[in-house]
Amino acid sequence: MRQRELRIMQLLDERGDVRVDELAETLGVSSVTVRKDLEHLESGGHLIRTRGGAVGAAFREGEFPKRLRIDVAAKQAVAHAAARLVVDGDVVAFDTSSSAYFVAREVVDRQDLVVVTSSLPIATLFLSRSAARIIMPGGLVRRESSGLVGGSADQLIGLGRISKGFFGITGLSVERGLLEFAPEESATKRMLVDACTDVHAVFASEKASGFGFHAFCPTDAITSLVTDDRLDADVAATWRALGVGVELAPFLEAESPMASADVPSE
Protein backbone atom coordinates (compact mmCIF):
# COMPACT_ATOMS: atom_id res chain seq x y z
CA MET A 1 0.00 0.00 0.00
CA ARG A 2 1.43 3.39 -1.00
CA GLN A 3 2.16 6.09 1.56
CA ARG A 4 -0.72 8.27 0.38
CA GLU A 5 -3.11 5.32 0.62
CA LEU A 6 -1.89 4.56 4.14
CA ARG A 7 -2.69 8.13 5.08
CA ILE A 8 -6.19 7.80 3.57
CA MET A 9 -6.79 4.64 5.61
CA GLN A 10 -5.51 6.40 8.74
CA LEU A 11 -7.96 9.27 8.21
CA LEU A 12 -10.75 6.78 7.50
CA ASP A 13 -10.05 4.96 10.76
CA GLU A 14 -10.08 8.27 12.66
CA ARG A 15 -13.23 9.73 11.09
CA GLY A 16 -15.28 6.77 9.90
CA ASP A 17 -15.68 8.34 6.46
CA VAL A 18 -13.69 10.60 4.13
CA ARG A 19 -14.55 13.11 1.41
CA VAL A 20 -12.74 13.48 -1.92
CA ASP A 21 -12.45 17.27 -1.69
CA GLU A 22 -11.11 17.14 1.89
CA LEU A 23 -8.60 14.43 1.02
CA ALA A 24 -7.37 16.40 -1.99
CA GLU A 25 -6.71 19.42 0.24
CA THR A 26 -5.12 17.40 3.05
CA LEU A 27 -2.89 15.36 0.76
CA GLY A 28 -2.05 18.19 -1.63
CA VAL A 29 -3.18 16.31 -4.75
CA SER A 30 -5.99 16.61 -7.26
CA SER A 31 -9.48 15.16 -6.83
CA VAL A 32 -8.76 12.89 -9.80
CA THR A 33 -5.73 11.44 -8.00
CA VAL A 34 -7.76 10.90 -4.84
CA ARG A 35 -10.47 9.06 -6.75
CA LYS A 36 -7.85 6.77 -8.30
CA ASP A 37 -6.47 6.05 -4.82
CA LEU A 38 -9.96 5.25 -3.54
CA GLU A 39 -10.58 3.02 -6.55
CA HIS A 40 -7.40 1.07 -5.79
CA LEU A 41 -8.25 0.76 -2.10
CA GLU A 42 -11.79 -0.40 -2.87
CA SER A 43 -10.50 -3.04 -5.29
CA GLY A 44 -8.47 -4.42 -2.40
CA GLY A 45 -11.50 -4.53 -0.11
CA HIS A 46 -10.17 -1.81 2.22
CA LEU A 47 -13.10 0.59 1.88
CA ILE A 48 -16.47 1.13 0.20
CA ARG A 49 -16.77 4.17 -2.03
CA THR A 50 -19.72 6.51 -1.68
CA ARG A 51 -20.86 9.54 -3.63
CA GLY A 52 -18.09 12.06 -3.01
CA GLY A 53 -15.98 9.92 -0.67
CA ALA A 54 -15.68 6.57 1.06
CA VAL A 55 -16.61 4.68 4.23
CA GLY A 56 -14.84 1.83 5.98
CA ALA A 57 -15.39 -1.68 4.65
CA ALA A 58 -17.08 -2.81 7.83
CA PHE A 59 -19.05 -5.46 5.99
CA ARG A 60 -16.31 -7.09 3.93
CA GLU A 61 -16.57 -10.44 5.70
CA GLY A 62 -19.60 -11.36 3.54
CA GLU A 63 -20.15 -11.55 -0.19
CA PHE A 64 -21.66 -8.11 -0.63
CA PRO A 65 -18.41 -6.17 -1.31
CA LYS A 66 -17.45 -8.76 -3.92
CA ARG A 67 -20.77 -8.21 -5.68
CA LEU A 68 -20.11 -4.47 -5.67
CA ARG A 69 -17.19 -5.14 -8.02
CA ILE A 70 -19.12 -7.29 -10.51
CA ASP A 71 -20.74 -5.68 -13.58
CA VAL A 72 -19.84 -2.26 -12.19
CA ALA A 73 -20.35 -0.38 -15.47
CA ALA A 74 -23.81 -1.89 -15.99
CA LYS A 75 -24.92 -1.27 -12.41
CA GLN A 76 -23.62 2.26 -12.57
CA ALA A 77 -25.57 2.98 -15.76
CA VAL A 78 -28.71 1.45 -14.25
CA ALA A 79 -28.31 3.44 -11.05
CA HIS A 80 -27.88 6.68 -12.96
CA ALA A 81 -31.16 6.05 -14.79
CA ALA A 82 -33.06 4.82 -11.74
CA ALA A 83 -31.96 7.78 -9.64
CA ARG A 84 -34.10 10.08 -11.78
CA LEU A 85 -37.16 8.44 -10.26
CA VAL A 86 -36.32 9.68 -6.76
CA VAL A 87 -37.19 13.23 -5.71
CA ASP A 88 -36.81 15.21 -2.51
CA GLY A 89 -39.20 14.07 0.19
CA ASP A 90 -39.74 10.55 -1.15
CA VAL A 91 -40.23 7.48 1.01
CA VAL A 92 -37.95 4.96 -0.67
CA ALA A 93 -37.18 1.28 -0.10
CA PHE A 94 -33.93 -0.50 -0.98
CA ASP A 95 -33.27 -4.21 -0.71
CA THR A 96 -29.88 -5.77 0.04
CA SER A 97 -28.74 -6.07 -3.58
CA SER A 98 -25.59 -4.43 -4.90
CA SER A 99 -27.68 -2.83 -7.67
CA ALA A 100 -29.86 -1.15 -5.05
CA TYR A 101 -26.71 0.06 -3.29
CA PHE A 102 -25.56 1.72 -6.51
CA VAL A 103 -28.94 3.47 -6.76
CA ALA A 104 -28.74 4.51 -3.10
CA ARG A 105 -25.42 6.27 -3.49
CA GLU A 106 -26.76 8.11 -6.54
CA VAL A 107 -29.61 9.59 -4.47
CA VAL A 108 -27.88 10.08 -1.12
CA ASP A 109 -27.92 13.85 -1.65
CA ARG A 110 -31.71 14.05 -2.06
CA GLN A 111 -33.35 16.06 0.70
CA ASP A 112 -35.89 14.90 3.30
CA LEU A 113 -35.86 11.24 2.30
CA VAL A 114 -37.30 8.47 4.41
CA VAL A 115 -35.28 5.33 3.65
CA VAL A 116 -36.66 1.88 4.41
CA THR A 117 -34.03 -0.81 3.93
CA SER A 118 -32.94 -4.20 5.14
CA SER A 119 -29.36 -3.47 3.98
CA LEU A 120 -26.76 -2.55 6.59
CA PRO A 121 -24.42 -0.95 4.01
CA ILE A 122 -27.23 1.19 2.60
CA ALA A 123 -28.38 2.25 6.06
CA THR A 124 -24.78 3.15 6.92
CA LEU A 125 -24.39 5.08 3.68
CA PHE A 126 -27.41 7.29 4.42
CA LEU A 127 -26.47 7.61 8.08
CA SER A 128 -22.98 8.87 7.25
CA ARG A 129 -23.76 10.92 4.15
CA SER A 130 -27.25 12.36 4.64
CA ALA A 131 -29.91 13.54 7.05
CA ALA A 132 -32.44 10.95 5.80
CA ARG A 133 -34.65 9.19 8.30
CA ILE A 134 -33.81 5.49 8.20
CA ILE A 135 -36.12 2.58 9.00
CA MET A 136 -34.75 -0.97 9.21
CA PRO A 137 -37.23 -3.82 9.62
CA GLY A 138 -35.85 -6.09 12.34
CA GLY A 139 -34.45 -9.57 11.85
CA LEU A 140 -31.25 -11.58 11.79
CA VAL A 141 -28.09 -10.39 10.03
CA ARG A 142 -27.32 -12.49 6.96
CA ARG A 143 -23.60 -12.20 6.21
CA GLU A 144 -23.92 -13.06 2.51
CA SER A 145 -25.97 -9.94 1.85
CA SER A 146 -24.95 -7.80 4.84
CA GLY A 147 -28.65 -7.38 5.50
CA LEU A 148 -31.46 -8.21 7.89
CA VAL A 149 -33.75 -11.15 7.11
CA GLY A 150 -36.47 -13.02 8.94
CA GLY A 151 -38.38 -10.06 10.28
CA SER A 152 -42.12 -10.28 10.93
CA ALA A 153 -44.20 -9.81 7.79
CA ASP A 154 -46.48 -7.30 9.52
CA GLN A 155 -43.75 -4.89 10.62
CA LEU A 156 -44.63 -2.33 7.95
CA ILE A 157 -48.41 -2.72 8.10
CA GLY A 158 -50.17 0.48 9.12
CA LEU A 159 -47.12 2.70 8.72
CA GLY A 160 -48.21 4.22 5.41
CA ARG A 161 -47.05 3.55 1.88
CA ILE A 162 -43.52 3.50 0.52
CA SER A 163 -43.63 5.53 -2.68
CA LYS A 164 -40.86 3.69 -4.56
CA GLY A 165 -38.89 0.52 -4.01
CA PHE A 166 -35.71 -0.63 -5.77
CA PHE A 167 -34.98 -4.34 -5.93
CA GLY A 168 -32.22 -6.45 -7.39
CA ILE A 169 -33.00 -9.87 -8.85
CA THR A 170 -31.35 -13.19 -9.58
CA GLY A 171 -33.82 -13.93 -12.35
CA LEU A 172 -36.82 -12.60 -14.26
CA SER A 173 -39.93 -14.57 -15.16
CA VAL A 174 -42.98 -13.54 -17.18
CA GLU A 175 -45.01 -16.15 -15.32
CA ARG A 176 -43.76 -15.48 -11.79
CA GLY A 177 -42.25 -11.97 -11.82
CA LEU A 178 -39.11 -10.99 -9.92
CA LEU A 179 -37.03 -13.90 -8.65
CA GLU A 180 -34.57 -14.41 -5.81
CA PHE A 181 -32.54 -17.51 -5.05
CA ALA A 182 -32.36 -17.42 -1.24
CA PRO A 183 -35.69 -18.02 0.54
CA GLU A 184 -34.94 -15.67 3.45
CA GLU A 185 -33.98 -12.85 1.09
CA SER A 186 -37.12 -13.44 -0.93
CA ALA A 187 -39.33 -13.23 2.15
CA THR A 188 -37.78 -9.94 3.24
CA LYS A 189 -38.07 -8.48 -0.26
CA ARG A 190 -41.69 -9.55 -0.43
CA MET A 191 -42.39 -7.69 2.81
CA LEU A 192 -40.94 -4.51 1.30
CA VAL A 193 -42.72 -5.00 -2.03
CA ASP A 194 -46.08 -5.33 -0.28
CA ALA A 195 -45.58 -1.87 1.25
CA CYS A 196 -44.50 -0.18 -2.01
CA THR A 197 -46.71 1.76 -4.39
CA ASP A 198 -44.15 1.50 -7.23
CA VAL A 199 -41.77 -1.43 -7.60
CA HIS A 200 -38.69 -0.95 -9.75
CA ALA A 201 -36.37 -3.85 -10.59
CA VAL A 202 -32.78 -2.70 -11.07
CA PHE A 203 -30.31 -5.15 -12.55
CA ALA A 204 -27.60 -5.83 -15.09
CA SER A 205 -29.20 -7.20 -18.26
CA GLU A 206 -27.63 -10.64 -17.92
CA LYS A 207 -29.86 -11.24 -14.87
CA ALA A 208 -32.91 -11.29 -17.17
CA SER A 209 -32.01 -14.87 -18.10
CA GLY A 210 -30.84 -15.80 -14.61
CA PHE A 211 -32.34 -18.35 -12.23
CA GLY A 212 -34.33 -17.71 -9.08
CA PHE A 213 -36.16 -20.29 -7.04
CA HIS A 214 -38.42 -17.89 -5.13
CA ALA A 215 -40.71 -15.20 -6.57
CA PHE A 216 -41.01 -12.08 -4.44
CA CYS A 217 -43.03 -9.77 -6.72
CA PRO A 218 -45.66 -10.91 -9.25
CA THR A 219 -45.55 -9.61 -12.79
CA ASP A 220 -48.65 -7.45 -12.43
CA ALA A 221 -47.14 -5.62 -9.46
CA ILE A 222 -43.94 -4.55 -11.25
CA THR A 223 -43.85 -0.88 -12.19
CA SER A 224 -40.69 -0.94 -14.25
CA LEU A 225 -37.52 -2.78 -15.18
CA VAL A 226 -34.42 -0.58 -15.22
CA THR A 227 -31.50 -2.34 -16.83
CA ASP A 228 -28.65 -1.66 -19.24
CA ASP A 229 -29.07 -1.38 -22.99
CA ARG A 230 -27.69 -4.86 -23.67
CA LEU A 231 -31.09 -6.37 -22.85
CA ASP A 232 -32.42 -8.44 -25.73
CA ALA A 233 -34.95 -6.44 -27.74
CA ASP A 234 -37.47 -9.29 -27.75
CA VAL A 235 -37.31 -9.55 -23.97
CA ALA A 236 -37.90 -5.81 -23.62
CA ALA A 237 -40.84 -5.97 -26.04
CA THR A 238 -42.41 -8.86 -24.14
CA TRP A 239 -42.36 -6.99 -20.84
CA ARG A 240 -43.65 -3.78 -22.38
CA ALA A 241 -46.55 -5.74 -23.88
CA LEU A 242 -47.40 -6.82 -20.34
CA GLY A 243 -47.69 -3.18 -19.29
CA VAL A 244 -44.36 -3.06 -17.44
CA GLY A 245 -42.14 -0.07 -18.13
CA VAL A 246 -38.70 -0.93 -19.46
CA GLU A 247 -35.84 1.57 -19.37
CA LEU A 248 -32.60 0.64 -21.07
CA ALA A 249 -29.75 2.67 -19.65
CA PRO A 250 -26.73 3.42 -21.85
CA PHE A 251 -23.29 2.76 -20.45
CA LEU A 252 -21.41 5.81 -19.22
CA GLU A 253 -18.59 5.15 -21.65
CA ALA A 254 -16.88 8.49 -21.13
CA GLU A 255 -15.82 7.45 -17.64
CA SER A 256 -13.86 4.61 -16.13
CA PRO A 257 -16.40 2.27 -14.47
CA MET A 258 -14.68 2.13 -11.08
CA ALA A 259 -13.44 5.71 -11.12
CA SER A 260 -16.90 7.06 -11.81
CA ALA A 261 -18.69 5.03 -9.15
CA ASP A 262 -18.89 8.04 -6.87
CA VAL A 263 -18.23 11.00 -9.14
CA PRO A 264 -19.79 14.05 -7.47
CA SER A 265 -21.18 17.10 -9.19
CA GLU A 266 -18.20 19.33 -8.53
N, C-alpha and C positions, 0 to 999 in steps of 0.2 A: 504494500500500500504506500503510495507516495506521500511526502510530507504534507502537502496541501490537503490530501484526503484524510490524513490522520487528524489534522486540525478540524476539518469538517465534522468528523466523528466525535471529536472532543466537545465541540460546541453542541452537537446533537445530544450527547449524553448529559450536558449541563442544562440544556433548555427544553429538551423533549421534542422540539421541532426547529427547523431552520428555514429562512427565507432566502431566495436567490439574490435579491437586491442587497440584503444585509451581508450575506457572505461575500458578494463582490466587493463591497466597501471594506469589510474586515480584512479580506485576503489580498486586496489590491489588484484584482484581476477583473476581467470583463464578465458580464452575465452569461455570455456564450460559454466561456471557459468553466464557469461554475456549473452550468447545466451538463456539460460533458463529464465533469467530475461526479456529479450526482448520478448520471447515467451509468458510469462505471461502477460506482458503489452499489447501485441497485442491482446491477447484473450479478454482483457477487453476493447478494442477499443481505447486505449490511443496512439497508434502509428502504423505505417505501416512498416514492416520489408523490407529491401532491401538486395541486395547481399553485405554482409560484414558490415551491420549496420542497421539503421532505420531512417525514416523521420517522422515528425509529422502527425497525423491523421487529416489533414485539411479537408478531404472529408467525415468524418464519419457521416454527417447528412443524407446521402443517403443510398442506399442499397448495394453499391459496397463493402465496407469493410466486410459486412456480407457474401457476396458471396466469398470473399477471404478465408473465414474459412470453406467453404463447399467443400467436396471432395478434401481436400488439398493433400493427398498422390497421388491421380490420376493425379491432375493437375501438381504436381511437377514432376512426372514421364514423363508426356507428354512434359512439358517444357524442361526437360533435353534432350529428344530426338529431339525436334524441334529446339533447340538451335544449334545443329550441322549443320543446314542448313544455318546459318548466318555466314558470314566471314567478315573480315576487309574490309571497304570500301563499303559495301552494302548500297543500298537505301531500307529501310524496312518500311512496314506499319503495324500498330497495331490498332485493333478496341478497343472498350471500355470494352470488356469482361474480366473477372477475369483470364481466361485461357491465354489470350494474355498478361496480366500483368505478370503472372508467367514466360512466355517466355521472356518478356522484361527484367526482372531482372536477367535472366540467361545470357543475351547477353550484359548487360550494360557495360562490360569491353572491348567489341570489339572496335577497333580503326577506326576512320574516318567514322563513320556511319552517314547517313542522315535518320532521323526518321520522318515518316509522321504518325500522329495519331490524332484521335478525342478524346482521353482519357486524361483528366487532370492529373490523377495520373501517367500515363505512361510518359507524358511530364515532369512532376515534377521529376520523378525518373531519367530520362536522364539528366535533367538540373542540378540536385544536385550531380549526381554520374558519369558524363561523360562529354566529350567535343563534343558530337554529335551535329550536326545541327538538329534543330527541326522545323518541319512545322506542323501547326495546321490549317486545313480548318475551316473557320469561321462558326458561327452559334450561337444557343442558348444553354445555359448550361442545361442539363437534369440531375436533381438531382439523379434519380434512377441509372444512370450509371456513374455519375460524368464525363460526356463527352459532347462534342458539337454535336448538331444535327441541321438539317434544313439549312445547308449551300447550296450555289448554286451548281448545278450538274456540272457546267463547270469550277469550281475553279482549278482543276488539269489538265485541257486540255492544251496541249502545253508546259507543264513543264518537259517533258521527262517521262520515264517509271520507275515505282517502281519495283525493281527486285523481291521482295518477300513480300507477305502479310500474316499476321496471324490473323485468325478470329475465334471467338467463335460462337457457334450455340445454338439454343434452340431445334432444330430438324434436321433430315436428311432425304431427300427424293430422291429416285432414279429418280422419274419423274420430280421433281422441283429443286433439288440440296440442297444448304445450306439454312436453314430456321431461321427466327427470328420472335419473337412474336410482338414486338412493331414496328409500321409502320415507325416512325421517325428514329429508330435505323437501320432498314432495308435500308432505303433510303441512310443514311450516309455510311453504309457498302457497298452498291452497288456502290457508288461514288468511294470508295477506290478500290474495286474489279476491276472496269473498267480501273483503272490506273496501275494495277499489271500485271506483266508478269507471275508470279507463285502465285497461291492462295493455301494456306495451312489452312485447318480447324483443329483447336486444341480444344480438348474437352474430358471430362470424358466419358467413354464408354456408360454410361446410357443415355446420350443425343442422342444417335443414334436412340432411339425409342421415343424421345421426340416430342412435338408438336410445330409447328411454323406456323403462319398464312401468313407470307410474305417471299417469296423467294428473296434472294439477290445475289446468284451466281448460274447459271445453272450448271447442272451436267458436261457438256462437257468443262466447264471452270475451273473445280477443278483440281489442280495439285496433291494434296495428302490429305489424312486424317491421322492425327497423334492423336492417342488415346491410352488408356491403354490396357493391354493385357486381359482384361475381355470381350472385344468385341466378340460377337457371331461369330463363325467361318464361318457360312453361310453368315452373313452380310458382313464380310470381303471379302469372295470369290465373292460375287455379285458385290461389288465395284471394285475389281481388274479386273473382267471380263469386266467392263465398261472402263477399261484403266486408272482408278484412282489409284494412289499409296496408299497403306495402310501400315502404320507403327504402330505396337503394342508395346508400351513401357512397359517394366517390372517395377513393383513397386520397389522403392529403400528401400527394407525391412531392410537393415542394419541400417537405420537411423530413428529417430523419425520424423514423417511427419512435425510437426510444427517446431521442432528444426532444421531441415535440410533445411527449406525454403530459407535460405540465407547463407548456408554454403560456405565460401570462400575457395579458394585454398591456404591454409596457410601451 
